[in-house]
Amino acid sequence: RRTPMPYNSSMHRIHWPKSLPGPGQQAIVAEDEAAHALRVKRLRIGDPVQLLDGLGSIADGTVAALGTANRRASLSVYVTAIGHVPELLPRVEIWAATPKGARVDEMVEGLSEVGAASWTPLRSSRSIVEPRPTKLDRLSRLAIESSKQCGRAWLLRILPERLFMDAILPAPDTLILLADSSGTPLGSPTSAPPPSVRVLVGPEGGWTPEELAQAHAAAVPIIRFGPHAMRIETAAVAIAAITVDRLSPPAP
């Protein structure tokens, strides 16, 4: 296996949610991915592309053929190399209240860009929005588009809504943190963090005194991530970026 091509903002990326073909093989891309590549990106034979499976594997290739099948666009990608990008550790899981309207789209795109592993909608006492399964499905598709745009090999996962009491329950190999202005700043780790870090981000009305007491009782550290109050989508993205940067090991 060779290392995939370095990030190139002009290269087109295609979501390929199945086993990637090996070097010398061809991948037939159809449906919406093909239509977007041909009609929006206007790819031509010989153009470089990447196939992303969302689980760290990347195939480099070139467009080998263009066509239509049953009046639907299709293209063939000749694979030249395949590689794998290790998952960013620790995995930063953001459990955050759901913002209103289009603001949740901004949050999902931002979480994808800064390297969060997942977003779990969090229902707490002062939550307002309860996302339906259809909305979560749409946000999963948005996460796919964001991964192609920013070149991330591991897809941001959009998970079902969970309750606050679920969020503070201990989980194997997981450090749980609660974001609140009453806490202490996130310091540099004195030892390697566990594989997963779960950060809880509350609604714009804040946590209730009862929820803060429950977090204390569950031995969940309360962490301050900034001096000012932030909207949910701002807080979630900023907190994810700070946590990824502060807790990820330095590059070799």
Salt bridges, closest charged atoms under 4 A:
GLU31 OE1 - ARG72 NH1 3.10
GLU33 OE1 - LYS148 NZ 2.95
GLU87 OE1 - ARG91 NH1 3.77
GLU93 OE1 - ARG198 NE 3.93
ASP105 OD1 - ARG138 NH2 2.93
GLU130 OE1 - ARG123 NH2 3.70
GLU145 OE2 - LYS148 NZ 3.17
GLU161 OE2 - ARG123 NE 3.41
ASP166 OD2 - ARG162 NE 3.59
GLU204 OE2 - ARG103 NH2 2.11
GLU233 OE2 - ARG103 NE 2.96
GLU233 OE2 - ARG231 NE 3.69
